Amino acid sequence: MIRPMDYLDEHSAPCPYCGEIITLLVDLSAGPQTYIEDCSVCCRPIVITLTENSDGSLDVSLRDENEA
């Protein structure tokens, strides 16, 4: 039986603004996606992008909202 928590993964990365390491709870069940979440340290909006690799795994990238 697959539990809802099986789709959630913790991901740690530096905030693109303040550089502090933050931990995000990423929903893997939704597949590739882009959303905005505030940094838990400096409260600035971070654009979080999940992209799917050829093997089906997801990469997580963080950028500031003004970055192209």
PDB file of N, H, CA, C and O in Angstrom:
ATOM      1  N   MET A   1       0.843  -1.181   0.000  1.00  0.00           N
ATOM      2  CA  MET A   1       0.000   0.000   0.000  1.00  0.00           C
ATOM      3  C   MET A   1       0.890   1.248   0.000  1.00  0.00           C
ATOM      4  O   MET A   1       1.815   1.356   0.805  1.00  0.00           O
ATOM      5  N   ILE A   2       0.607   2.174  -0.897  1.00  0.00           N
ATOM      6  H   ILE A   2      -0.144   2.086  -1.551  1.00  0.00           H
ATOM      7  CA  ILE A   2       1.370   3.417  -0.972  1.00  0.00           C
ATOM      8  C   ILE A   2       0.677   4.454  -0.099  1.00  0.00           C
ATOM      9  O   ILE A   2      -0.515   4.720  -0.248  1.00  0.00           O
ATOM     10  N   ARG A   3       1.444   5.031   0.809  1.00  0.00           N
ATOM     11  H   ARG A   3       2.413   4.816   0.931  1.00  0.00           H
ATOM     12  CA  ARG A   3       0.910   6.069   1.696  1.00  0.00           C
ATOM     13  C   ARG A   3       1.204   7.437   1.101  1.00  0.00           C
ATOM     14  O   ARG A   3       2.174   7.589   0.359  1.00  0.00           O
ATOM     15  N   PRO A   4       0.375   8.445   1.416  1.00  0.00           N
ATOM     16  CA  PRO A   4       0.620   9.795   0.886  1.00  0.00           C
ATOM     17  C   PRO A   4       2.020  10.315   1.203  1.00  0.00           C
ATOM     18  O   PRO A   4       2.595  11.047   0.398  1.00  0.00           O
ATOM     19  N   MET A   5       2.575   9.956   2.350  1.00  0.00           N
ATOM     20  H   MET A   5       2.107   9.362   3.004  1.00  0.00           H
ATOM     21  CA  MET A   5       3.911  10.438   2.721  1.00  0.00           C
ATOM     22  C   MET A   5       5.001   9.865   1.821  1.00  0.00           C
ATOM     23  O   MET A   5       6.106  10.407   1.775  1.00  0.00           O
ATOM     24  N   ASP A   6       4.706   8.760   1.091  1.00  0.00           N
ATOM     25  H   ASP A   6       3.809   8.319   1.128  1.00  0.00           H
ATOM     26  CA  ASP A   6       5.691   8.189   0.179  1.00  0.00           C
ATOM     27  C   ASP A   6       5.974   9.123  -0.996  1.00  0.00           C
ATOM     28  O   ASP A   6       7.006   8.988  -1.654  1.00  0.00           O
ATOM     29  N   TYR A   7       5.077  10.061  -1.268  1.00  0.00           N
ATOM     30  H   TYR A   7       4.238  10.170  -0.734  1.00  0.00           H
ATOM     31  CA  TYR A   7       5.244  10.994  -2.372  1.00  0.00           C
ATOM     32  C   TYR A   7       5.939  12.285  -1.956  1.00  0.00           C
ATOM     33  O   TYR A   7       6.241  13.129  -2.800  1.00  0.00           O
ATOM     34  N   LEU A   8       6.191  12.442  -0.670  1.00  0.00           N
ATOM     35  H   LEU A   8       5.946  11.756   0.016  1.00  0.00           H
ATOM     36  CA  LEU A   8       6.833  13.656  -0.181  1.00  0.00           C
ATOM     37  C   LEU A   8       8.303  13.385   0.096  1.00  0.00           C
ATOM     38  O   LEU A   8       8.655  12.356   0.673  1.00  0.00           O
ATOM     39  N   ASP A   9       9.158  14.311  -0.315  1.00  0.00           N
ATOM     40  H   ASP A   9       8.872  15.147  -0.783  1.00  0.00           H
ATOM     41  CA  ASP A   9      10.596  14.142  -0.146  1.00  0.00           C
ATOM     42  C   ASP A   9      11.189  15.444   0.390  1.00  0.00           C
ATOM     43  O   ASP A   9      10.843  16.531  -0.072  1.00  0.00           O
ATOM     44  N   GLU A  10      12.083  15.323   1.366  1.00  0.00           N
ATOM     45  H   GLU A  10      12.365  14.440   1.741  1.00  0.00           H
ATOM     46  CA  GLU A  10      12.784  16.503   1.875  1.00  0.00           C
ATOM     47  C   GLU A  10      13.962  16.814   0.967  1.00  0.00           C
ATOM     48  O   GLU A  10      14.715  15.920   0.578  1.00  0.00           O
ATOM     49  N   HIS A  11      14.112  18.072   0.638  1.00  0.00           N
ATOM     50  H   HIS A  11      13.500  18.798   0.954  1.00  0.00           H
ATOM     51  CA  HIS A  11      15.217  18.518  -0.214  1.00  0.00           C
ATOM     52  C   HIS A  11      15.855  19.743   0.437  1.00  0.00           C
ATOM     53  O   HIS A  11      15.157  20.706   0.755  1.00  0.00           O
ATOM     54  N   SER A  12      17.159  19.717   0.636  1.00  0.00           N
ATOM     55  H   SER A  12      17.726  18.935   0.378  1.00  0.00           H
ATOM     56  CA  SER A  12      17.884  20.849   1.224  1.00  0.00           C
ATOM     57  C   SER A  12      18.718  21.529   0.151  1.00  0.00           C
ATOM     58  O   SER A  12      19.377  20.873  -0.655  1.00  0.00           O
ATOM     59  N   ALA A  13      18.677  22.860   0.155  1.00  0.00           N
ATOM     60  H   ALA A  13      18.142  23.393   0.810  1.00  0.00           H
ATOM     61  CA  ALA A  13      19.428  23.644  -0.826  1.00  0.00           C
ATOM     62  C   ALA A  13      19.604  25.057  -0.283  1.00  0.00           C
ATOM     63  O   ALA A  13      18.857  25.480   0.599  1.00  0.00           O
ATOM     64  N   PRO A  14      20.598  25.798  -0.810  1.00  0.00           N
ATOM     65  CA  PRO A  14      20.777  27.184  -0.354  1.00  0.00           C
ATOM     66  C   PRO A  14      19.723  28.109  -0.963  1.00  0.00           C
ATOM     67  O   PRO A  14      19.359  27.969  -2.130  1.00  0.00           O
ATOM     68  N   CYS A  15      19.247  29.041  -0.169  1.00  0.00           N
ATOM     69  H   CYS A  15      19.542  29.155   0.780  1.00  0.00           H
ATOM     70  CA  CYS A  15      18.324  30.067  -0.655  1.00  0.00           C
ATOM     71  C   CYS A  15      19.079  30.929  -1.664  1.00  0.00           C
ATOM     72  O   CYS A  15      20.216  31.318  -1.395  1.00  0.00           O
ATOM     73  N   PRO A  16      18.479  31.240  -2.823  1.00  0.00           N
ATOM     74  CA  PRO A  16      19.168  32.076  -3.811  1.00  0.00           C
ATOM     75  C   PRO A  16      19.343  33.529  -3.367  1.00  0.00           C
ATOM     76  O   PRO A  16      20.086  34.277  -4.002  1.00  0.00           O
ATOM     77  N   TYR A  17      18.680  33.936  -2.302  1.00  0.00           N
ATOM     78  H   TYR A  17      18.076  33.329  -1.786  1.00  0.00           H
ATOM     79  CA  TYR A  17      18.798  35.303  -1.791  1.00  0.00           C
ATOM     80  C   TYR A  17      19.806  35.395  -0.647  1.00  0.00           C
ATOM     81  O   TYR A  17      20.807  36.103  -0.747  1.00  0.00           O
ATOM     82  N   CYS A  18      19.530  34.666   0.450  1.00  0.00           N
ATOM     83  H   CYS A  18      18.716  34.090   0.531  1.00  0.00           H
ATOM     84  CA  CYS A  18      20.348  34.826   1.660  1.00  0.00           C
ATOM     85  C   CYS A  18      21.451  33.770   1.787  1.00  0.00           C
ATOM     86  O   CYS A  18      22.352  33.924   2.612  1.00  0.00           O
ATOM     87  N   GLY A  19      21.395  32.708   0.992  1.00  0.00           N
ATOM     88  H   GLY A  19      20.663  32.582   0.322  1.00  0.00           H
ATOM     89  CA  GLY A  19      22.431  31.685   1.012  1.00  0.00           C
ATOM     90  C   GLY A  19      22.303  30.651   2.118  1.00  0.00           C
ATOM     91  O   GLY A  19      23.074  29.692   2.153  1.00  0.00           O
ATOM     92  N   GLU A  20      21.347  30.825   3.020  1.00  0.00           N
ATOM     93  H   GLU A  20      20.721  31.604   2.991  1.00  0.00           H
ATOM     94  CA  GLU A  20      21.147  29.848   4.095  1.00  0.00           C
ATOM     95  C   GLU A  20      20.579  28.552   3.520  1.00  0.00           C
ATOM     96  O   GLU A  20      19.780  28.572   2.584  1.00  0.00           O
ATOM     97  N   ILE A  21      20.999  27.436   4.091  1.00  0.00           N
ATOM     98  H   ILE A  21      21.648  27.420   4.851  1.00  0.00           H
ATOM     99  CA  ILE A  21      20.458  26.143   3.672  1.00  0.00           C
ATOM    100  C   ILE A  21      19.042  26.020   4.226  1.00  0.00           C
ATOM    101  O   ILE A  21      18.818  26.144   5.430  1.00  0.00           O
ATOM    102  N   ILE A  22      18.089  25.772   3.324  1.00  0.00           N
ATOM    103  H   ILE A  22      18.271  25.671   2.346  1.00  0.00           H
ATOM    104  CA  ILE A  22      16.700  25.586   3.732  1.00  0.00           C
ATOM    105  C   ILE A  22      16.251  24.188   3.329  1.00  0.00           C
ATOM    106  O   ILE A  22      16.789  23.602   2.390  1.00  0.00           O
ATOM    107  N   THR A  23      15.280  23.666   4.033  1.00  0.00           N
ATOM    108  H   THR A  23      14.843  24.143   4.796  1.00  0.00           H
ATOM    109  CA  THR A  23      14.739  22.346   3.729  1.00  0.00           C
ATOM    110  C   THR A  23      13.320  22.509   3.212  1.00  0.00           C
ATOM    111  O   THR A  23      12.479  23.148   3.844  1.00  0.00           O
ATOM    112  N   LEU A  24      13.074  21.918   2.051  1.00  0.00           N
ATOM    113  H   LEU A  24      13.758  21.399   1.538  1.00  0.00           H
ATOM    114  CA  LEU A  24      11.763  21.974   1.416  1.00  0.00           C
ATOM    115  C   LEU A  24      11.131  20.595   1.448  1.00  0.00           C
ATOM    116  O   LEU A  24      11.837  19.588   1.380  1.00  0.00           O
ATOM    117  N   LEU A  25       9.828  20.536   1.551  1.00  0.00           N
ATOM    118  H   LEU A  25       9.255  21.354   1.606  1.00  0.00           H
ATOM    119  CA  LEU A  25       9.089  19.292   1.432  1.00  0.00           C
ATOM    120  C   LEU A  25       8.493  19.292   0.029  1.00  0.00           C
ATOM    121  O   LEU A  25       7.586  20.070  -0.267  1.00  0.00           O
ATOM    122  N   VAL A  26       9.009  18.410  -0.841  1.00  0.00           N
ATOM    123  H   VAL A  26       9.746  17.778  -0.600  1.00  0.00           H
ATOM    124  CA  VAL A  26       8.651  18.397  -2.253  1.00  0.00           C
ATOM    125  C   VAL A  26       7.648  17.284  -2.518  1.00  0.00           C
ATOM    126  O   VAL A  26       7.846  16.149  -2.084  1.00  0.00           O
ATOM    127  N   ASP A  27       6.557  17.610  -3.238  1.00  0.00           N
ATOM    128  H   ASP A  27       6.396  18.532  -3.590  1.00  0.00           H
ATOM    129  CA  ASP A  27       5.530  16.635  -3.605  1.00  0.00           C
ATOM    130  C   ASP A  27       5.931  15.971  -4.915  1.00  0.00           C
ATOM    131  O   ASP A  27       5.829  16.586  -5.977  1.00  0.00           O
ATOM    132  N   LEU A  28       6.386  14.722  -4.851  1.00  0.00           N
ATOM    133  H   LEU A  28       6.468  14.223  -3.989  1.00  0.00           H
ATOM    134  CA  LEU A  28       6.855  14.005  -6.030  1.00  0.00           C
ATOM    135  C   LEU A  28       5.716  13.452  -6.875  1.00  0.00           C
ATOM    136  O   LEU A  28       5.935  13.095  -8.032  1.00  0.00           O
ATOM    137  N   SER A  29       4.510  13.374  -6.328  1.00  0.00           N
ATOM    138  H   SER A  29       4.333  13.664  -5.388  1.00  0.00           H
ATOM    139  CA  SER A  29       3.386  12.772  -7.047  1.00  0.00           C
ATOM    140  C   SER A  29       2.874  13.658  -8.176  1.00  0.00           C
ATOM    141  O   SER A  29       2.197  13.165  -9.078  1.00  0.00           O
ATOM    142  N   ALA A  30       3.176  14.937  -8.150  1.00  0.00           N
ATOM    143  H   ALA A  30       3.726  15.338  -7.417  1.00  0.00           H
ATOM    144  CA  ALA A  30       2.653  15.868  -9.153  1.00  0.00           C
ATOM    145  C   ALA A  30       3.517  15.942 -10.408  1.00  0.00           C
ATOM    146  O   ALA A  30       3.142  16.616 -11.368  1.00  0.00           O
ATOM    147  N   GLY A  31       4.663  15.266 -10.422  1.00  0.00           N
ATOM    148  H   GLY A  31       4.968  14.719  -9.643  1.00  0.00           H
ATOM    149  CA  GLY A  31       5.539  15.293 -11.583  1.00  0.00           C
ATOM    150  C   GLY A  31       6.216  16.643 -11.754  1.00  0.00           C
ATOM    151  O   GLY A  31       6.326  17.410 -10.797  1.00  0.00           O
ATOM    152  N   PRO A  32       6.677  16.941 -12.990  1.00  0.00           N
ATOM    153  CA  PRO A  32       7.349  18.219 -13.237  1.00  0.00           C
ATOM    154  C   PRO A  32       6.415  19.388 -12.908  1.00  0.00           C
ATOM    155  O   PRO A  32       5.229  19.359 -13.235  1.00  0.00           O
ATOM    156  N   GLN A  33       6.961  20.405 -12.263  1.00  0.00           N
ATOM    157  H   GLN A  33       7.925  20.429 -11.997  1.00  0.00           H
ATOM    158  CA  GLN A  33       6.140  21.545 -11.857  1.00  0.00           C
ATOM    159  C   GLN A  33       7.023  22.725 -11.487  1.00  0.00           C
ATOM    160  O   GLN A  33       8.223  22.572 -11.259  1.00  0.00           O
ATOM    161  N   THR A  34       6.423  23.890 -11.431  1.00  0.00           N
ATOM    162  H   THR A  34       5.448  24.015 -11.616  1.00  0.00           H
ATOM    163  CA  THR A  34       7.077  25.106 -10.959  1.00  0.00           C
ATOM    164  C   THR A  34       6.116  25.802 -10.006  1.00  0.00           C
ATOM    165  O   THR A  34       4.934  25.969 -10.309  1.00  0.00           O
ATOM    166  N   TYR A  35       6.634  26.205  -8.858  1.00  0.00           N
ATOM    167  H   TYR A  35       7.594  26.070  -8.612  1.00  0.00           H
ATOM    168  CA  TYR A  35       5.807  26.923  -7.893  1.00  0.00           C
ATOM    169  C   TYR A  35       6.688  27.851  -7.076  1.00  0.00           C
ATOM    170  O   TYR A  35       7.914  27.783  -7.159  1.00  0.00           O
ATOM    171  N   ILE A  36       6.063  28.719  -6.285  1.00  0.00           N
ATOM    172  H   ILE A  36       5.067  28.774  -6.217  1.00  0.00           H
ATOM    173  CA  ILE A  36       6.791  29.695  -5.470  1.00  0.00           C
ATOM    174  C   ILE A  36       6.558  29.394  -4.001  1.00  0.00           C
ATOM    175  O   ILE A  36       5.429  29.165  -3.567  1.00  0.00           O
ATOM    176  N   GLU A  37       7.652  29.399  -3.242  1.00  0.00           N
ATOM    177  H   GLU A  37       8.569  29.585  -3.595  1.00  0.00           H
ATOM    178  CA  GLU A  37       7.592  29.190  -1.793  1.00  0.00           C
ATOM    179  C   GLU A  37       8.533  30.199  -1.143  1.00  0.00           C
ATOM    180  O   GLU A  37       9.626  30.445  -1.654  1.00  0.00           O
ATOM    181  N   ASP A  38       8.122  30.778  -0.037  1.00  0.00           N
ATOM    182  H   ASP A  38       7.234  30.578   0.377  1.00  0.00           H
ATOM    183  CA  ASP A  38       8.957  31.753   0.661  1.00  0.00           C
ATOM    184  C   ASP A  38      10.071  31.066   1.442  1.00  0.00           C
ATOM    185  O   ASP A  38       9.865  30.001   2.025  1.00  0.00           O
ATOM    186  N   CYS A  39      11.252  31.681   1.452  1.00  0.00           N
ATOM    187  H   CYS A  39      11.419  32.546   0.979  1.00  0.00           H
ATOM    188  CA  CYS A  39      12.377  31.191   2.249  1.00  0.00           C
ATOM    189  C   CYS A  39      11.989  31.253   3.724  1.00  0.00           C
ATOM    190  O   CYS A  39      11.427  32.248   4.182  1.00  0.00           O
ATOM    191  N   SER A  40      12.285  30.204   4.452  1.00  0.00           N
ATOM    192  H   SER A  40      12.742  29.396   4.080  1.00  0.00           H
ATOM    193  CA  SER A  40      11.956  30.156   5.880  1.00  0.00           C
ATOM    194  C   SER A  40      12.888  31.037   6.713  1.00  0.00           C
ATOM    195  O   SER A  40      12.623  31.262   7.894  1.00  0.00           O
ATOM    196  N   VAL A  41      13.977  31.540   6.118  1.00  0.00           N
ATOM    197  H   VAL A  41      14.192  31.357   5.158  1.00  0.00           H
ATOM    198  CA  VAL A  41      14.923  32.395   6.834  1.00  0.00           C
ATOM    199  C   VAL A  41      14.685  33.875   6.507  1.00  0.00           C
ATOM    200  O   VAL A  41      14.456  34.680   7.411  1.00  0.00           O
ATOM    201  N   CYS A  42      14.739  34.234   5.220  1.00  0.00           N
ATOM    202  H   CYS A  42      14.925  33.580   4.486  1.00  0.00           H
ATOM    203  CA  CYS A  42      14.629  35.650   4.834  1.00  0.00           C
ATOM    204  C   CYS A  42      13.249  36.037   4.297  1.00  0.00           C
ATOM    205  O   CYS A  42      12.991  37.214   4.045  1.00  0.00           O
ATOM    206  N   CYS A  43      12.375  35.069   4.124  1.00  0.00           N
ATOM    207  H   CYS A  43      12.584  34.113   4.328  1.00  0.00           H
ATOM    208  CA  CYS A  43      10.977  35.288   3.687  1.00  0.00           C
ATOM    209  C   CYS A  43      10.838  35.802   2.257  1.00  0.00           C
ATOM    210  O   CYS A  43       9.763  36.270   1.884  1.00  0.00           O
ATOM    211  N   ARG A  44      11.886  35.729   1.450  1.00  0.00           N
ATOM    212  H   ARG A  44      12.760  35.349   1.753  1.00  0.00           H
ATOM    213  CA  ARG A  44      11.794  36.158   0.050  1.00  0.00           C
ATOM    214  C   ARG A  44      11.229  35.020  -0.786  1.00  0.00           C
ATOM    215  O   ARG A  44      11.421  33.855  -0.436  1.00  0.00           O
ATOM    216  N   PRO A  45      10.530  35.327  -1.896  1.00  0.00           N
ATOM    217  CA  PRO A  45       9.902  34.291  -2.719  1.00  0.00           C
ATOM    218  C   PRO A  45      10.919  33.555  -3.595  1.00  0.00           C
ATOM    219  O   PRO A  45      11.673  34.175  -4.346  1.00  0.00           O
ATOM    220  N   ILE A  46      10.926  32.240  -3.487  1.00  0.00           N
ATOM    221  H   ILE A  46      10.314  31.737  -2.877  1.00  0.00           H
ATOM    222  CA  ILE A  46      11.835  31.389  -4.256  1.00  0.00           C
ATOM    223  C   ILE A  46      11.022  30.632  -5.295  1.00  0.00           C
ATOM    224  O   ILE A  46       9.985  30.050  -4.973  1.00  0.00           O
ATOM    225  N   VAL A  47      11.490  30.636  -6.550  1.00  0.00           N
ATOM    226  H   VAL A  47      12.332  31.109  -6.811  1.00  0.00           H
ATOM    227  CA  VAL A  47      10.855  29.850  -7.602  1.00  0.00           C
ATOM    228  C   VAL A  47      11.481  28.457  -7.557  1.00  0.00           C
ATOM    229  O   VAL A  47      12.689  28.300  -7.735  1.00  0.00           O
ATOM    230  N   ILE A  48      10.646  27.458  -7.319  1.00  0.00           N
ATOM    231  H   ILE A  48       9.665  27.586  -7.175  1.00  0.00           H
ATOM    232  CA  ILE A  48      11.101  26.074  -7.217  1.00  0.00           C
ATOM    233  C   ILE A  48      10.624  25.336  -8.458  1.00  0.00           C
ATOM    234  O   ILE A  48       9.434  25.343  -8.774  1.00  0.00           O
ATOM    235  N   THR A  49      11.556  24.699  -9.160  1.00  0.00           N
ATOM    236  H   THR A  49      12.523  24.694  -8.903  1.00  0.00           H
ATOM    237  CA  THR A  49      11.222  23.974 -10.378  1.00  0.00           C
ATOM    238  C   THR A  49      11.639  22.519 -10.236  1.00  0.00           C
ATOM    239  O   THR A  49      12.783  22.219  -9.896  1.00  0.00           O
ATOM    240  N   LEU A  50      10.695  21.620 -10.500  1.00  0.00           N
ATOM    241  H   LEU A  50       9.766  21.864 -10.776  1.00  0.00           H
ATOM    242  CA  LEU A  50      10.973  20.188 -10.526  1.00  0.00           C
ATOM    243  C   LEU A  50      10.945  19.755 -11.983  1.00  0.00           C
ATOM    244  O   LEU A  50       9.945  19.958 -12.672  1.00  0.00           O
ATOM    245  N   THR A  51      12.042  19.157 -12.460  1.00  0.00           N
ATOM    246  H   THR A  51      12.855  18.992 -11.900  1.00  0.00           H
ATOM    247  CA  THR A  51      12.115  18.657 -13.826  1.00  0.00           C
ATOM    248  C   THR A  51      12.379  17.165 -13.791  1.00  0.00           C
ATOM    249  O   THR A  51      13.085  16.665 -12.915  1.00  0.00           O
ATOM    250  N   GLU A  52      11.803  16.457 -14.757  1.00  0.00           N
ATOM    251  H   GLU A  52      11.230  16.862 -15.469  1.00  0.00           H
ATOM    252  CA  GLU A  52      11.936  15.002 -14.805  1.00  0.00           C
ATOM    253  C   GLU A  52      13.116  14.603 -15.683  1.00  0.00           C
ATOM    254  O   GLU A  52      13.279  15.114 -16.791  1.00  0.00           O
ATOM    255  N   ASN A  53      13.941  13.680 -15.173  1.00  0.00           N
ATOM    256  H   ASN A  53      13.808  13.265 -14.272  1.00  0.00           H
ATOM    257  CA  ASN A  53      15.068  13.139 -15.924  1.00  0.00           C
ATOM    258  C   ASN A  53      14.600  11.971 -16.782  1.00  0.00           C
ATOM    259  O   ASN A  53      13.475  11.496 -16.627  1.00  0.00           O
ATOM    260  N   SER A  54      15.452  11.509 -17.680  1.00  0.00           N
ATOM    261  H   SER A  54      16.366  11.895 -17.807  1.00  0.00           H
ATOM    262  CA  SER A  54      15.098  10.393 -18.559  1.00  0.00           C
ATOM    263  C   SER A  54      14.835   9.102 -17.789  1.00  0.00           C
ATOM    264  O   SER A  54      14.126   8.223 -18.277  1.00  0.00           O
ATOM    265  N   ASP A  55      15.407   8.984 -16.580  1.00  0.00           N
ATOM    266  H   ASP A  55      15.984   9.699 -16.184  1.00  0.00           H
ATOM    267  CA  ASP A  55      15.170   7.777 -15.777  1.00  0.00           C
ATOM    268  C   ASP A  55      13.936   7.903 -14.878  1.00  0.00           C
ATOM    269  O   ASP A  55      13.649   7.004 -14.087  1.00  0.00           O
ATOM    270  N   GLY A  56      13.204   9.024 -14.999  1.00  0.00           N
ATOM    271  H   GLY A  56      13.437   9.754 -15.641  1.00  0.00           H
ATOM    272  CA  GLY A  56      11.988   9.215 -14.216  1.00  0.00           C
ATOM    273  C   GLY A  56      12.186   9.928 -12.892  1.00  0.00           C
ATOM    274  O   GLY A  56      11.211  10.290 -12.233  1.00  0.00           O
ATOM    275  N   SER A  57      13.442  10.138 -12.488  1.00  0.00           N
ATOM    276  H   SER A  57      14.234   9.845 -13.023  1.00  0.00           H
ATOM    277  CA  SER A  57      13.691  10.855 -11.234  1.00  0.00           C
ATOM    278  C   SER A  57      13.485  12.358 -11.457  1.00  0.00           C
ATOM    279  O   SER A  57      13.495  12.836 -12.592  1.00  0.00           O
ATOM    280  N   LEU A  58      13.301  13.082 -10.368  1.00  0.00           N
ATOM    281  H   LEU A  58      13.293  12.694  -9.447  1.00  0.00           H
ATOM    282  CA  LEU A  58      13.064  14.520 -10.461  1.00  0.00           C
ATOM    283  C   LEU A  58      14.250  15.305  -9.918  1.00  0.00           C
ATOM    284  O   LEU A  58      14.815  14.953  -8.883  1.00  0.00           O
ATOM    285  N   ASP A  59      14.623  16.371 -10.619  1.00  0.00           N
ATOM    286  H   ASP A  59      14.164  16.657 -11.459  1.00  0.00           H
ATOM    287  CA  ASP A  59      15.634  17.316 -10.148  1.00  0.00           C
ATOM    288  C   ASP A  59      14.905  18.532  -9.591  1.00  0.00           C
ATOM    289  O   ASP A  59      13.879  18.953 -10.126  1.00  0.00           O
ATOM    290  N   VAL A  60      15.445  19.091  -8.510  1.00  0.00           N
ATOM    291  H   VAL A  60      16.278  18.749  -8.076  1.00  0.00           H
ATOM    292  CA  VAL A  60      14.870  20.274  -7.882  1.00  0.00           C
ATOM    293  C   VAL A  60      15.848  21.428  -8.056  1.00  0.00           C
ATOM    294  O   VAL A  60      17.027  21.300  -7.726  1.00  0.00           O
ATOM    295  N   SER A  61      15.363  22.556  -8.575  1.00  0.00           N
ATOM    296  H   SER A  61      14.405  22.660  -8.843  1.00  0.00           H
ATOM    297  CA  SER A  61      16.214  23.740  -8.688  1.00  0.00           C
ATOM    298  C   SER A  61      15.499  24.932  -8.064  1.00  0.00           C
ATOM    299  O   SER A  61      14.275  25.046  -8.123  1.00  0.00           O
ATOM    300  N   LEU A  62      16.292  25.817  -7.467  1.00  0.00           N
ATOM    301  H   LEU A  62      17.287  25.725  -7.419  1.00  0.00           H
ATOM    302  CA  LEU A  62      15.771  27.013  -6.811  1.00  0.00           C
ATOM    303  C   LEU A  62      16.388  28.233  -7.470  1.00  0.00           C
ATOM    304  O   LEU A  62      17.576  28.236  -7.796  1.00  0.00           O
ATOM    305  N   ARG A  63      15.581  29.272  -7.669  1.00  0.00           N
ATOM    306  H   ARG A  63      14.616  29.270  -7.404  1.00  0.00           H
ATOM    307  CA  ARG A  63      16.101  30.526  -8.215  1.00  0.00           C
ATOM    308  C   ARG A  63      15.281  31.677  -7.660  1.00  0.00           C
ATOM    309  O   ARG A  63      14.161  31.485  -7.188  1.00  0.00           O
ATOM    310  N   ASP A  64      15.853  32.879  -7.721  1.00  0.00           N
ATOM    311  H   ASP A  64      16.763  33.035  -8.104  1.00  0.00           H
ATOM    312  CA  ASP A  64      15.078  34.034  -7.264  1.00  0.00           C
ATOM    313  C   ASP A  64      14.071  34.396  -8.353  1.00  0.00           C
ATOM    314  O   ASP A  64      14.254  34.040  -9.516  1.00  0.00           O
ATOM    315  N   GLU A  65      13.017  35.101  -7.974  1.00  0.00           N
ATOM    316  H   GLU A  65      12.868  35.390  -7.029  1.00  0.00           H
ATOM    317  CA  GLU A  65      11.927  35.357  -8.916  1.00  0.00           C
ATOM    318  C   GLU A  65      12.310  36.309 -10.046  1.00  0.00           C
ATOM    319  O   GLU A  65      11.577  36.401 -11.031  1.00  0.00           O
ATOM    320  N   ASN A  66      13.425  37.013  -9.939  1.00  0.00           N
ATOM    321  H   ASN A  66      14.021  36.938  -9.139  1.00  0.00           H
ATOM    322  CA  ASN A  66      13.857  37.939 -10.988  1.00  0.00           C
ATOM    323  C   ASN A  66      14.841  37.312 -11.963  1.00  0.00           C
ATOM    324  O   ASN A  66      15.209  37.935 -12.960  1.00  0.00           O
ATOM    325  N   GLU A  67      15.268  36.094 -11.687  1.00  0.00           N
ATOM    326  H   GLU A  67      14.970  35.588 -10.878  1.00  0.00           H
ATOM    327  CA  GLU A  67      16.226  35.391 -12.538  1.00  0.00           C
ATOM    328  C   GLU A  67      15.503  34.870 -13.777  1.00  0.00           C
ATOM    329  O   GLU A  67      14.424  34.289 -13.664  1.00  0.00           O
ATOM    330  N   ALA A  68      16.079  35.070 -14.941  1.00  0.00           N
ATOM    331  H   ALA A  68      16.955  35.543 -15.033  1.00  0.00           H
ATOM    332  CA  ALA A  68      15.447  34.630 -16.195  1.00  0.00           C
ATOM    333  C   ALA A  68      15.497  33.140 -16.361  1.00  0.00           C
ATOM    334  O   ALA A  68      15.010  32.613 -17.361  1.00  0.00           O
TER     335      ALA A  68
END
